[in-house]
Amino acid sequence: MGGFNKLIDGLLEGVEVKLNTDFFDDRQHWESVADKILYTGKLDEYFDYKMGKLEYRTVRFEEEILDMPNYQGNAVMNFTDAEVPYTRIIEHKHFEMFGDDVYKCPKTVISREYSSEWKDGMEPFYSVNDERNMALYSQYKELADQNSNLILGGHLAEYKYYDIAPIMEKVMGLFE
């Protein structure tokens, strides 16, 4: 209950958090005050794209409010059929409401997720796991491994797709 925000709030309890702060706007400052940097952004951006840019896929969302209490019976439904233009439908209320509570709210909100090509300036979501990009990622990873104060975390910094459950387990294990 409470979703990822509640989880993140719990994980960060007692930790000073600065919002609306871009690491790259004052990189020298952050590197001088931090014992370790947990970097979750694009790995090629961290190194100022000095060996070239990695490629990504992105997604776009179309939201719809429906006059029904329950559209699909769960939070996320994935679609792999080539005839279906979207990759998943998210029915948001199922993250917070369960059982009969779903039907107490007469409307529901769904989001259809469409995969699309990524261009600079768009939000990167997924790595492109072809030979060229994996070779380039390996070069950036070698650079990152030379910095003992740098921890790479997440799908952008590690240039791979993660399901949320295994990545949360991995993160929790970092500090044991």
Solvent accessible surface area in square Angstrom, and as a share of the most:
residue,aa,sasa,rsa
1,M,155,0.69
2,G,33,0.32
3,G,41,0.40
4,F,115,0.48
5,N,119,0.61
6,K,129,0.55
7,L,69,0.34
8,I,75,0.38
9,D,97,0.50
10,G,46,0.44
11,L,67,0.34
12,L,71,0.35
13,E,144,0.64
14,G,85,0.82
15,V,85,0.49
16,E,138,0.62
17,V,77,0.44
18,K,116,0.49
19,L,140,0.70
20,N,164,0.84
21,T,66,0.38
22,D,72,0.37
23,F,40,0.17
24,F,71,0.30
25,D,120,0.62
26,D,73,0.38
27,R,67,0.24
28,Q,156,0.69
29,H,77,0.35
30,W,57,0.20
31,E,69,0.31
32,S,89,0.57
33,V,90,0.52
34,A,36,0.28
35,D,126,0.65
36,K,114,0.48
37,I,25,0.13
38,L,87,0.43
39,Y,15,0.06
40,T,80,0.47
41,G,22,0.21
42,K,24,0.10
43,L,0,0.00
44,D,1,0.00
45,E,59,0.26
46,Y,5,0.02
47,F,31,0.13
48,D,114,0.59
49,Y,61,0.23
50,K,135,0.57
51,M,69,0.31
52,G,29,0.28
53,K,84,0.36
54,L,2,0.01
55,E,77,0.35
56,Y,7,0.03
57,R,70,0.26
58,T,3,0.02
59,V,14,0.08
60,R,118,0.43
61,F,79,0.33
62,E,79,0.35
63,E,114,0.51
64,E,69,0.31
65,I,120,0.61
66,L,25,0.12
67,D,119,0.61
68,M,77,0.34
69,P,43,0.27
70,N,37,0.19
71,Y,84,0.32
72,Q,34,0.15
73,G,46,0.44
74,N,61,0.31
75,A,18,0.14
76,V,60,0.35
77,M,72,0.32
78,N,92,0.47
79,F,60,0.25
80,T,135,0.79
81,D,83,0.43
82,A,103,0.80
83,E,150,0.67
84,V,44,0.25
85,P,97,0.61
86,Y,40,0.15
87,T,52,0.30
88,R,51,0.19
89,I,3,0.01
90,I,26,0.13
91,E,0,0.00
92,H,72,0.32
93,K,20,0.08
94,H,22,0.10
95,F,95,0.40
96,E,77,0.35
97,M,62,0.27
98,F,116,0.48
99,G,59,0.57
100,D,115,0.60
101,D,69,0.36
102,V,5,0.03
103,Y,125,0.47
104,K,153,0.65
105,C,45,0.27
106,P,97,0.61
107,K,100,0.42
108,T,3,0.02
109,V,60,0.34
110,I,0,0.00
111,S,4,0.03
112,R,48,0.17
113,E,8,0.04
114,Y,29,0.11
115,S,49,0.32
116,S,31,0.20
117,E,118,0.53
118,W,37,0.13
119,K,138,0.59
120,D,91,0.47
121,G,87,0.84
122,M,80,0.36
123,E,112,0.50
124,P,17,0.11
125,F,56,0.23
126,Y,53,0.20
127,S,16,0.10
128,V,37,0.21
129,N,100,0.51
130,D,62,0.32
131,E,156,0.70
132,R,126,0.46
133,N,0,0.00
134,M,71,0.32
135,A,54,0.42
136,L,16,0.08
137,Y,24,0.09
138,S,55,0.35
139,Q,86,0.38
140,Y,0,0.00
141,K,69,0.29
142,E,112,0.50
143,L,46,0.23
144,A,4,0.03
145,D,93,0.48
146,Q,143,0.64
147,N,57,0.29
148,S,93,0.60
149,N,78,0.40
150,L,18,0.09
151,I,49,0.25
152,L,27,0.13
153,G,12,0.11
154,G,20,0.20
155,H,66,0.30
156,L,24,0.12
157,A,0,0.00
158,E,17,0.08
159,Y,1,0.00
160,K,91,0.39
161,Y,113,0.43
162,Y,51,0.19
163,D,83,0.43
164,I,93,0.47
165,A,72,0.56
166,P,76,0.47
167,I,20,0.10
168,M,41,0.18
169,E,132,0.59
170,K,88,0.37
171,V,47,0.27
172,M,95,0.43
173,G,38,0.37
174,L,78,0.39
175,F,144,0.60
176,E,185,0.83
